[in-house]
Amino acid sequence: MLDVAPAPDLALLLGPDDRAEFVAFCDWTTRTGRREPSWLYVVLHRGHGVWTHAYRVVPDRRPGHLAVYLERAAEGDCRAALTDWLRARAAAADGRR
């Protein structure tokens, strides 16, 4: 996992009752094999039922913009499980160097 990076603004992802938890900053290997520096977050959404989402946030090709990828979703409060899943993926990506 990478050590330092400024945190992205997640305001557009979050409703008033949602909770975002930072998991890691790492080089994430995409399905196409490309490596992208990524901020990983688990977000508990409470707007339309309770859902937990694992998000990956990366710098977009346009300077100053970010792209947000929903990597996994689960119904209910599954923050611990999705945090573990993201950490395992990040660790696996670091092991491919």
C-alpha distance (Angstrom), angle and dihedral (degrees) to the residues before:
residue distance angle dihedral
M1 . . .
L2 3.78 . .
D3 3.78 120.0 .
V4 3.80 111.6 -141.8
A5 3.78 137.6 25.9
P6 3.78 135.6 135.1
A7 3.80 111.7 -98.4
P8 3.80 117.1 -111.6
D9 3.80 121.9 -121.9
L10 3.83 107.3 -106.7
A11 3.82 95.9 -175.4
L12 3.82 93.5 118.5
L13 3.82 91.3 55.1
L14 3.78 97.8 49.2
G15 3.77 132.8 78.3
P16 3.79 122.3 -158.5
D17 3.83 93.5 -89.4
D18 3.81 98.1 37.7
R19 3.79 123.8 110.3
A20 3.83 125.5 -151.5
E21 3.80 122.3 -161.3
F22 3.79 122.6 -167.6
V23 3.82 112.3 -131.0
A24 3.81 107.8 174.6
F25 3.79 148.5 -37.9
C26 3.78 110.8 -127.6
D27 3.79 148.3 139.5
W28 3.82 101.8 -88.7
T29 3.79 119.4 -157.3
T30 3.81 110.4 -137.7
R31 3.80 126.1 -146.9
T32 3.81 88.4 -96.3
G33 3.82 91.6 54.6
R34 3.80 95.7 -107.7
R35 3.81 116.5 136.9
E36 3.80 118.0 -134.1
P37 3.80 128.8 -176.8
S38 3.80 101.7 -118.9
W39 3.77 141.0 -177.5
L40 3.80 110.7 -141.9
Y41 3.80 121.9 -150.3
V42 3.78 138.1 174.2
V43 3.80 113.1 -149.3
L44 3.79 127.1 -166.5
H45 3.82 107.9 -151.4
R46 3.80 119.3 -162.7
G47 3.82 101.5 172.8
H48 3.83 101.2 99.1
G49 3.78 102.7 13.8
V50 3.78 122.5 -44.8
W51 3.81 116.6 -57.9
T52 3.78 132.5 162.8
H53 3.80 119.9 -147.6
A54 3.80 131.0 -169.3
Y55 3.81 108.4 -145.6
R56 3.77 132.4 -170.5
V57 3.81 117.0 -158.3
V58 3.82 120.0 -162.6
P59 3.80 136.5 172.5
D60 3.80 108.7 -93.4
R61 3.79 124.2 -131.5
R62 3.79 87.6 -106.1
P63 3.82 109.9 78.6
G64 3.79 112.4 -108.9
H65 3.80 94.5 17.1
L66 3.80 130.8 107.1
A67 3.80 132.1 -150.6
V68 3.81 119.2 -145.8
Y69 3.80 121.7 -154.1
L70 3.78 124.4 -167.0
E71 3.80 101.6 -141.2
R72 3.80 99.2 176.4
A73 3.83 139.6 -5.2
A74 3.79 132.4 -161.9
E75 3.77 132.4 -177.8
G76 3.80 114.4 -115.5
D77 3.79 130.0 12.1
C78 3.81 102.1 -36.1
R79 3.80 98.3 149.6
A80 3.80 94.9 130.9
A81 3.80 94.2 49.4
L82 3.81 94.5 46.3
T83 3.81 91.5 44.5
D84 3.80 89.0 54.2
W85 3.81 90.7 47.3
L86 3.82 92.8 50.5
R87 3.81 92.4 46.7
A88 3.81 90.8 50.2
R89 3.83 91.0 50.4
A90 3.81 91.2 47.6
A91 3.82 91.8 48.6
A92 3.80 91.0 48.5
A93 3.82 90.4 51.2
D94 3.81 90.5 51.2
G95 3.81 89.4 50.8
R96 3.83 91.7 57.9
R97 3.82 93.6 66.1
